[in-house]
Amino acid sequence: MAIDIKQVNTNTNNRASSLSNGKSAAINSGSAKATPAADTVKSDSVSLTSDAQKVQDIQTKLSAIPEIDAQKVAEIKAAIAEGRYKVDPEKLASNIAQFEHELKDLN
């Protein structure tokens, strides 16, 4: 179950941040006695498993890779323009048949 931690109560965060400085509102106002809550500040923590960290690293690397290989596109354009680009009709037909078969399996 996922929990949206962005929507955490902001009043709790404000109180925790003011206490993390080592001073509470009572101490800042000149009061000599500290509240018990000031002594025991609890914080939340998150830890990721090594598998989750690996997935996160892979996602970061994949997002850096462009969707289109511009260099390969340029090479194919040049080959077509120069007449060097040859299509193997048997390989093309095989790939189309395989693609159709995979689409059929989706339904």
Secondary structure, DSSP 8 states (H G I E B T S, - for coil): ----GGGS-HHHHHHHHHHHTT--HHHHTT-S---HHHH----------HHHHHHHHHHHHHHHS-SS-HHHHHHHHHHHHHT-----HHHHHHHHHHHHHHHHHH-
